[in-house]
Amino acid sequence: MSEDREGHVLVVDDDARLRTLIGRYLARNGFWVTGARDAAHARRLLESLEFDMLVLDVMMPGESGLELTASLRERMAVPILLLTARGEADDRIRGLEAGADDYLAKPFEPRELLLRINAILRRLPREESRPAPPRTLHLGDARYDTGRGELWRGNDLVRLTATEGMLMRVLAAKPHEPVSRAELMADLGDGEAEVQERAVDVQITRLRRKIEADPKAPRYLQTVRGAGYMLAPD
């Protein structure tokens, strides 16, 4: 990736016209852009190229954007933004549960897409901001490196999405202190309050599956009634 570019985005949409419009707009705003017509095409590109962001249409022939998201989350943490023609909150939550970092309902303004992409990319840890030596929080069999924004279990790196990584950094900055949903919602960005609150809960549930021995009885990522969530390392 060239240093004067913001990142490489893969746009997956069966609508060739929309795919081209998105690509041209993002290119004018400093991104490398590659297009794919469906999930199968996207998979082939992902085998040979590295991307900083995926923009996926939910409703595609064959494998849907939701199915592709859930499958990719099993092996990679690249940020994913879903495009959907549906505006219902339940559909958006399904996307977040599948592992997406954000969603955008069609029709949308290209400027809003750009803002959301930039917001997601800002959540990623920056090399220059990593302190040395890093501080480590121990969470049972897992450990969280606050300097690198990395979650480890033994010698295995646990993949975190950009949103999960952002939430971990916020919670890890205040160990043993409750962090309100409102504060976490503010870090997630703009959106309907009800949807954003549910989105926080969905992401917390996903994090617990990666941290806790028993996610239904959390020991380290606790719910503090009336106050929000709290990271309680050993």
Contacts in CASP RR format, 6 or more apart in sequence:
PFRMAT RR
TARGET T0000
AUTHOR 0000-0000-0000
METHOD contacts of the structure
MODEL  1
MSEDREGHVLVVDDDARLRTLIGRYLARNGFWVTGARDAAHARRLLESLE
FDMLVLDVMMPGESGLELTASLRERMAVPILLLTARGEADDRIRGLEAGA
DDYLAKPFEPRELLLRINAILRRLPREESRPAPPRTLHLGDARYDTGRGE
LWRGNDLVRLTATEGMLMRVLAAKPHEPVSRAELMADLGDGEAEVQERAV
DVQITRLRRKIEADPKAPRYLQTVRGAGYMLAPD
1 7 0 8 1.000
1 8 0 8 1.000
1 32 0 8 1.000
1 52 0 8 1.000
2 32 0 8 1.000
4 30 0 8 1.000
5 30 0 8 1.000
5 31 0 8 1.000
5 32 0 8 1.000
6 29 0 8 1.000
6 30 0 8 1.000
6 31 0 8 1.000
6 118 0 8 1.000
6 121 0 8 1.000
7 30 0 8 1.000
7 31 0 8 1.000
7 32 0 8 1.000
7 52 0 8 1.000
7 53 0 8 1.000
7 121 0 8 1.000
8 31 0 8 1.000
8 32 0 8 1.000
8 33 0 8 1.000
8 34 0 8 1.000
8 49 0 8 1.000
8 50 0 8 1.000
8 51 0 8 1.000
8 52 0 8 1.000
8 53 0 8 1.000
9 23 0 8 1.000
9 26 0 8 1.000
9 31 0 8 1.000
9 32 0 8 1.000
9 33 0 8 1.000
9 34 0 8 1.000
9 51 0 8 1.000
9 52 0 8 1.000
9 53 0 8 1.000
9 54 0 8 1.000
9 55 0 8 1.000
9 117 0 8 1.000
10 33 0 8 1.000
10 34 0 8 1.000
10 35 0 8 1.000
10 36 0 8 1.000
10 42 0 8 1.000
10 45 0 8 1.000
10 46 0 8 1.000
10 49 0 8 1.000
10 51 0 8 1.000
10 53 0 8 1.000
10 54 0 8 1.000
10 55 0 8 1.000
11 19 0 8 1.000
11 22 0 8 1.000
11 23 0 8 1.000
11 26 0 8 1.000
11 33 0 8 1.000
11 34 0 8 1.000
11 35 0 8 1.000
11 36 0 8 1.000
11 55 0 8 1.000
12 35 0 8 1.000
12 36 0 8 1.000
12 37 0 8 1.000
12 38 0 8 1.000
12 39 0 8 1.000
12 41 0 8 1.000
12 42 0 8 1.000
12 54 0 8 1.000
12 55 0 8 1.000
12 56 0 8 1.000
12 57 0 8 1.000
12 60 0 8 1.000
12 65 0 8 1.000
12 68 0 8 1.000
13 19 0 8 1.000
13 22 0 8 1.000
13 37 0 8 1.000
13 55 0 8 1.000
13 56 0 8 1.000
13 57 0 8 1.000
13 60 0 8 1.000
13 83 0 8 1.000
14 37 0 8 1.000
14 38 0 8 1.000
14 57 0 8 1.000
14 60 0 8 1.000
14 61 0 8 1.000
15 57 0 8 1.000
16 37 0 8 1.000
19 35 0 8 1.000
19 37 0 8 1.000
21 110 0 8 1.000
22 33 0 8 1.000
22 55 0 8 1.000
22 110 0 8 1.000
22 113 0 8 1.000
23 31 0 8 1.000
23 33 0 8 1.000
23 35 0 8 1.000
25 110 0 8 1.000
25 113 0 8 1.000
25 114 0 8 1.000
26 33 0 8 1.000
26 113 0 8 1.000
26 114 0 8 1.000
26 117 0 8 1.000
27 33 0 8 1.000
29 114 0 8 1.000
31 117 0 8 1.000
34 45 0 8 1.000
34 49 0 8 1.000
34 51 0 8 1.000
35 41 0 8 1.000
35 45 0 8 1.000
36 42 0 8 1.000
36 45 0 8 1.000
38 60 0 8 1.000
38 61 0 8 1.000
38 62 0 8 1.000
38 63 0 8 1.000
39 60 0 8 1.000
39 62 0 8 1.000
39 63 0 8 1.000
39 64 0 8 1.000
39 65 0 8 1.000
39 67 0 8 1.000
39 68 0 8 1.000
40 62 0 8 1.000
40 63 0 8 1.000
42 54 0 8 1.000
42 56 0 8 1.000
42 68 0 8 1.000
43 68 0 8 1.000
46 72 0 8 1.000
46 76 0 8 1.000
51 78 0 8 1.000
52 78 0 8 1.000
52 79 0 8 1.000
52 121 0 8 1.000
53 78 0 8 1.000
53 79 0 8 1.000
53 80 0 8 1.000
53 81 0 8 1.000
53 117 0 8 1.000
53 120 0 8 1.000
53 121 0 8 1.000
54 72 0 8 1.000
54 78 0 8 1.000
54 79 0 8 1.000
54 80 0 8 1.000
54 81 0 8 1.000
55 80 0 8 1.000
55 81 0 8 1.000
55 83 0 8 1.000
55 113 0 8 1.000
55 117 0 8 1.000
56 65 0 8 1.000
56 68 0 8 1.000
56 69 0 8 1.000
56 80 0 8 1.000
56 81 0 8 1.000
56 82 0 8 1.000
56 83 0 8 1.000
56 100 0 8 1.000
57 65 0 8 1.000
57 82 0 8 1.000
57 83 0 8 1.000
57 84 0 8 1.000
58 64 0 8 1.000
58 65 0 8 1.000
58 66 0 8 1.000
58 82 0 8 1.000
58 83 0 8 1.000
58 84 0 8 1.000
58 85 0 8 1.000
58 86 0 8 1.000
58 91 0 8 1.000
58 95 0 8 1.000
59 65 0 8 1.000
59 84 0 8 1.000
59 85 0 8 1.000
63 71 0 8 1.000
65 82 0 8 1.000
66 82 0 8 1.000
66 94 0 8 1.000
66 95 0 8 1.000
66 98 0 8 1.000
67 98 0 8 1.000
69 80 0 8 1.000
69 82 0 8 1.000
69 95 0 8 1.000
69 98 0 8 1.000
69 99 0 8 1.000
69 100 0 8 1.000
70 98 0 8 1.000
70 99 0 8 1.000
72 78 0 8 1.000
72 80 0 8 1.000
73 98 0 8 1.000
73 99 0 8 1.000
73 159 0 8 1.000
73 161 0 8 1.000
75 159 0 8 1.000
76 159 0 8 1.000
77 159 0 8 1.000
77 160 0 8 1.000
77 161 0 8 1.000
77 162 0 8 1.000
79 101 0 8 1.000
79 120 0 8 1.000
79 121 0 8 1.000
79 123 0 8 1.000
79 124 0 8 1.000
79 161 0 8 1.000
79 162 0 8 1.000
80 99 0 8 1.000
80 100 0 8 1.000
80 101 0 8 1.000
80 161 0 8 1.000
81 100 0 8 1.000
81 101 0 8 1.000
81 102 0 8 1.000
81 103 0 8 1.000
81 104 0 8 1.000
81 113 0 8 1.000
81 116 0 8 1.000
81 117 0 8 1.000
81 120 0 8 1.000
82 95 0 8 1.000
82 100 0 8 1.000
82 102 0 8 1.000
82 103 0 8 1.000
82 104 0 8 1.000
83 103 0 8 1.000
83 104 0 8 1.000
83 105 0 8 1.000
83 106 0 8 1.000
83 108 0 8 1.000
84 91 0 8 1.000
84 92 0 8 1.000
84 103 0 8 1.000
84 104 0 8 1.000
84 105 0 8 1.000
84 106 0 8 1.000
85 105 0 8 1.000
85 106 0 8 1.000
86 105 0 8 1.000
87 105 0 8 1.000
89 192 0 8 1.000
89 194 0 8 1.000
89 195 0 8 1.000
89 198 0 8 1.000
92 103 0 8 1.000
92 105 0 8 1.000
92 195 0 8 1.000
92 199 0 8 1.000
93 195 0 8 1.000
93 198 0 8 1.000
93 199 0 8 1.000
93 202 0 8 1.000
95 103 0 8 1.000
96 103 0 8 1.000
96 199 0 8 1.000
96 202 0 8 1.000
96 203 0 8 1.000
97 202 0 8 1.000
97 206 0 8 1.000
99 161 0 8 1.000
99 206 0 8 1.000
101 120 0 8 1.000
101 123 0 8 1.000
101 161 0 8 1.000
101 162 0 8 1.000
101 163 0 8 1.000
102 116 0 8 1.000
102 119 0 8 1.000
102 120 0 8 1.000
102 163 0 8 1.000
104 112 0 8 1.000
104 113 0 8 1.000
104 116 0 8 1.000
119 189 0 8 1.000
120 162 0 8 1.000
120 163 0 8 1.000
121 162 0 8 1.000
123 162 0 8 1.000
123 163 0 8 1.000
123 165 0 8 1.000
123 166 0 8 1.000
123 187 0 8 1.000
124 162 0 8 1.000
125 147 0 8 1.000
125 148 0 8 1.000
125 149 0 8 1.000
125 165 0 8 1.000
125 169 0 8 1.000
129 147 0 8 1.000
130 147 0 8 1.000
130 148 0 8 1.000
131 147 0 8 1.000
134 145 0 8 1.000
134 146 0 8 1.000
134 147 0 8 1.000
134 148 0 8 1.000
135 145 0 8 1.000
135 146 0 8 1.000
135 147 0 8 1.000
136 143 0 8 1.000
136 144 0 8 1.000
136 145 0 8 1.000
136 146 0 8 1.000
137 143 0 8 1.000
137 144 0 8 1.000
137 146 0 8 1.000
137 172 0 8 1.000
137 175 0 8 1.000
137 231 0 8 1.000
137 233 0 8 1.000
138 233 0 8 1.000
138 234 0 8 1.000
139 211 0 8 1.000
139 220 0 8 1.000
139 231 0 8 1.000
139 233 0 8 1.000
139 234 0 8 1.000
140 213 0 8 1.000
140 219 0 8 1.000
140 220 0 8 1.000
140 234 0 8 1.000
141 153 0 8 1.000
141 154 0 8 1.000
141 213 0 8 1.000
142 151 0 8 1.000
142 152 0 8 1.000
142 153 0 8 1.000
142 154 0 8 1.000
142 158 0 8 1.000
142 210 0 8 1.000
142 211 0 8 1.000
142 220 0 8 1.000
143 151 0 8 1.000
143 152 0 8 1.000
143 153 0 8 1.000
143 154 0 8 1.000
144 150 0 8 1.000
144 151 0 8 1.000
144 152 0 8 1.000
144 168 0 8 1.000
144 172 0 8 1.000
144 233 0 8 1.000
145 151 0 8 1.000
145 152 0 8 1.000
146 169 0 8 1.000
146 172 0 8 1.000
146 173 0 8 1.000
149 160 0 8 1.000
149 165 0 8 1.000
149 168 0 8 1.000
149 169 0 8 1.000
149 172 0 8 1.000
150 157 0 8 1.000
150 160 0 8 1.000
151 157 0 8 1.000
151 158 0 8 1.000
151 160 0 8 1.000
151 168 0 8 1.000
151 210 0 8 1.000
151 211 0 8 1.000
152 158 0 8 1.000
158 210 0 8 1.000
160 168 0 8 1.000
160 207 0 8 1.000
160 210 0 8 1.000
161 206 0 8 1.000
163 188 0 8 1.000
163 203 0 8 1.000
164 203 0 8 1.000
164 206 0 8 1.000
164 207 0 8 1.000
164 210 0 8 1.000
166 187 0 8 1.000
166 188 0 8 1.000
167 184 0 8 1.000
167 187 0 8 1.000
167 200 0 8 1.000
167 203 0 8 1.000
167 204 0 8 1.000
167 207 0 8 1.000
168 207 0 8 1.000
168 231 0 8 1.000
170 179 0 8 1.000
170 183 0 8 1.000
170 184 0 8 1.000
170 187 0 8 1.000
171 179 0 8 1.000
171 221 0 8 1.000
171 229 0 8 1.000
171 230 0 8 1.000
171 231 0 8 1.000
172 231 0 8 1.000
174 230 0 8 1.000
174 231 0 8 1.000
175 231 0 8 1.000
175 232 0 8 1.000
175 233 0 8 1.000
176 230 0 8 1.000
176 231 0 8 1.000
176 232 0 8 1.000
176 233 0 8 1.000
177 230 0 8 1.000
178 224 0 8 1.000
178 227 0 8 1.000
178 228 0 8 1.000
178 229 0 8 1.000
178 230 0 8 1.000
179 228 0 8 1.000
179 229 0 8 1.000
179 230 0 8 1.000
180 227 0 8 1.000
180 228 0 8 1.000
181 197 0 8 1.000
181 200 0 8 1.000
181 228 0 8 1.000
181 229 0 8 1.000
184 200 0 8 1.000
184 229 0 8 1.000
185 193 0 8 1.000
185 196 0 8 1.000
185 197 0 8 1.000
185 199 0 8 1.000
185 200 0 8 1.000
188 196 0 8 1.000
188 199 0 8 1.000
188 200 0 8 1.000
189 196 0 8 1.000
204 221 0 8 1.000
204 229 0 8 1.000
205 215 0 8 1.000
207 221 0 8 1.000
208 215 0 8 1.000
208 218 0 8 1.000
208 221 0 8 1.000
209 215 0 8 1.000
211 218 0 8 1.000
211 220 0 8 1.000
211 221 0 8 1.000
212 218 0 8 1.000
212 219 0 8 1.000
212 220 0 8 1.000
212 221 0 8 1.000
213 219 0 8 1.000
219 232 0 8 1.000
220 231 0 8 1.000
220 232 0 8 1.000
220 233 0 8 1.000
221 229 0 8 1.000
221 230 0 8 1.000
221 231 0 8 1.000
221 232 0 8 1.000
222 229 0 8 1.000
222 230 0 8 1.000
222 231 0 8 1.000
222 232 0 8 1.000
223 229 0 8 1.000
223 230 0 8 1.000
224 230 0 8 1.000
END
